[in-house]
Amino acid sequence: MEARYPSESLTVLTDLVLPGETNPLNNLFGGELLARMDRAAGISAGRHSRRIVVTASVNHVAFNKSVPLGSVVTVEAKVSRAFRTSMEVVIDVWVEDRQSGEKTKANEAIYTFVAVNETGTPVSVPPIKPQTELEKKRFDAALRRKQLSLVLAGKMKPDDATELKALFVAQENK
Ligand SMILES: CC(C)(COP(=O)(O)OP(=O)(O)OC[C@H]1O[C@@H](n2cnc3c(N)ncnc32)[C@H](O)[C@@H]1OP(=O)(O)O)[C@@H](O)C(=O)NCCC(=O)NCCS
């Protein structure tokens, strides 16, 4: 299968925060943002693989800033690394100031999707070729994150998570 670039999977969803989507403080409800991120990331993984994709895990979510009612929210998703059947998707969330138009990064997340056939069996996906410095950095770190996710899910023995262990050993030796 021919390799694809992360930019080919870029997915950008822009939408408002409406009254039915907020918590009692009139800020965007976390579950609503998770759903928007899942949708954008799913489209992104589908663009990379050109297959049906399912969310396998949510590896990391940081709600760094609240998003007030009426905000214009942009969710940007891009595949950072493709493995055999799974893909890591990095999502950045931006909030736009209505008056200045300036965008501030509010949140980020990392989801894992698996490409499947019509019966739900995992199928292979094309490899990915990172181009920018940020894409290369995210590509390199993705294997460690995959190992951590599998260890936490009880699908990999900690001893087999070699790249993840190497990170801790490197920290100890500093
Ligand atoms: C995701 C799913 C297809 C994985 O099936 P599985 O039987 O575990 O398949 P495998 O063991 O072959 O794993 C498939 C890939 O997923 C990866 N994977 C599975 N669980 C993972 C996890 N928790 N974190 C990261 N990667 C994971 C595996 O490492 C493997 O990746 P690779 O082929 O790129 O190396 C299956 O669990 C499923 O269908 N889950 C439900 C998905 C769904 O409905 N999501 C919406 C929730 S409402």
The ligand as an SDF file (V2000), in Angstrom:
LIG
                    3D

 48 50  0  0  0  0  0  0  0  0999 V2000
  -11.2810   -1.8220   18.1370 C   0  0  0  0  0  0  0  0  0  0  0  0
  -11.4820   -3.3030   17.8070 C   0  0  0  0  0  0  0  0  0  0  0  0
  -11.8060   -3.4330   16.3110 C   0  0  0  0  0  0  0  0  0  0  0  0
  -10.1620   -4.0010   18.1070 C   0  0  0  0  0  0  0  0  0  0  0  0
  -10.4090   -5.3680   17.9550 O   0  0  0  0  0  0  0  0  0  0  0  0
   -9.3610   -6.4600   18.5160 P   0  0  0  0  0  0  0  0  0  0  0  0
  -10.0040   -7.7760   18.4680 O   0  0  0  0  0  0  0  0  0  0  0  0
   -8.7690   -5.9650   19.8010 O   0  0  0  0  0  0  0  0  0  0  0  0
   -8.3160   -6.4580   17.3610 O   0  0  0  0  0  0  0  0  0  0  0  0
   -6.7590   -6.5580   17.4470 P   0  0  0  0  0  0  0  0  0  0  0  0
   -6.2750   -7.1480   18.7220 O   0  0  0  0  0  0  0  0  0  0  0  0
   -6.3190   -7.1690   16.1520 O   0  0  0  0  0  0  0  0  0  0  0  0
   -6.3280   -5.0280   17.4480 O   0  0  0  0  0  0  0  0  0  0  0  0
   -6.5090   -4.2370   16.2990 C   0  0  0  0  0  0  0  0  0  0  0  0
   -5.6340   -3.0230   16.4460 C   0  0  0  0  0  0  0  0  0  0  0  0
   -6.1520   -2.1940   17.4690 O   0  0  0  0  0  0  0  0  0  0  0  0
   -5.1470   -1.8550   18.4020 C   0  0  0  0  0  0  0  0  0  0  0  0
   -5.7700   -1.6780   19.6830 N   0  0  0  0  0  0  0  0  0  0  0  0
   -6.6950   -2.4600   20.2630 C   0  0  0  0  0  0  0  0  0  0  0  0
   -7.0210   -1.9500   21.4750 N   0  0  0  0  0  0  0  0  0  0  0  0
   -6.2860   -0.8220   21.6240 C   0  0  0  0  0  0  0  0  0  0  0  0
   -6.1630    0.1440   22.6700 C   0  0  0  0  0  0  0  0  0  0  0  0
   -6.8560    0.0520   23.7970 N   0  0  0  0  0  0  0  0  0  0  0  0
   -5.2960    1.1690   22.4960 N   0  0  0  0  0  0  0  0  0  0  0  0
   -4.5820    1.2890   21.3650 C   0  0  0  0  0  0  0  0  0  0  0  0
   -4.6450    0.4000   20.3400 N   0  0  0  0  0  0  0  0  0  0  0  0
   -5.4950   -0.6330   20.4840 C   0  0  0  0  0  0  0  0  0  0  0  0
   -4.2140   -3.0680   18.3440 C   0  0  0  0  0  0  0  0  0  0  0  0
   -2.9270   -2.7460   18.8610 O   0  0  0  0  0  0  0  0  0  0  0  0
   -4.1860   -3.3490   16.8610 C   0  0  0  0  0  0  0  0  0  0  0  0
   -3.3640   -2.3800   16.2330 O   0  0  0  0  0  0  0  0  0  0  0  0
   -2.3630   -2.7340   15.0020 P   0  0  0  0  0  0  0  0  0  0  0  0
   -3.0430   -3.7580   14.1260 O   0  0  0  0  0  0  0  0  0  0  0  0
   -2.2000   -1.4460   14.2840 O   0  0  0  0  0  0  0  0  0  0  0  0
   -1.0890   -3.2230   15.6140 O   0  0  0  0  0  0  0  0  0  0  0  0
  -12.6310   -3.9520   18.6450 C   0  0  0  0  0  0  0  0  0  0  0  0
  -12.2470   -3.9450   20.0050 O   0  0  0  0  0  0  0  0  0  0  0  0
  -13.9470   -3.2150   18.4950 C   0  0  0  0  0  0  0  0  0  0  0  0
  -14.6570   -3.3820   17.5040 O   0  0  0  0  0  0  0  0  0  0  0  0
  -14.3020   -2.3930   19.4940 N   0  0  0  0  0  0  0  0  0  0  0  0
  -15.5250   -1.6040   19.4480 C   0  0  0  0  0  0  0  0  0  0  0  0
  -15.2960   -0.3090   18.6520 C   0  0  0  0  0  0  0  0  0  0  0  0
  -16.4660    0.6180   18.7940 C   0  0  0  0  0  0  0  0  0  0  0  0
  -17.5960    0.2260   18.6250 O   0  0  0  0  0  0  0  0  0  0  0  0
  -16.1510    1.9040   19.1020 N   0  0  0  0  0  0  0  0  0  0  0  0
  -17.1520    2.8630   19.3910 C   0  0  0  0  0  0  0  0  0  0  0  0
  -17.4570    2.7760   20.8450 C   0  0  0  0  0  0  0  0  0  0  0  0
  -19.0960    3.2470   21.1930 S   0  0  0  0  0  0  0  0  0  0  0  0
  1  2  1  0
  2  3  1  0
  2  4  1  0
  2 36  1  0
  4  5  1  0
  5  6  1  0
  6  7  2  0
  6  8  1  0
  6  9  1  0
  9 10  1  0
 10 11  2  0
 10 12  1  0
 10 13  1  0
 13 14  1  0
 14 15  1  0
 15 16  1  0
 15 30  1  0
 16 17  1  0
 17 18  1  0
 17 28  1  0
 18 19  1  0
 18 27  1  0
 19 20  2  0
 20 21  1  0
 21 22  1  0
 21 27  2  0
 22 23  1  0
 22 24  2  0
 24 25  1  0
 25 26  2  0
 26 27  1  0
 28 29  1  0
 28 30  1  0
 30 31  1  0
 31 32  1  0
 32 33  2  0
 32 34  1  0
 32 35  1  0
 36 37  1  0
 36 38  1  0
 38 39  2  0
 38 40  1  0
 40 41  1  0
 41 42  1  0
 42 43  1  0
 43 44  2  0
 43 45  1  0
 45 46  1  0
 46 47  1  0
 47 48  1  0
M  END
$$$$
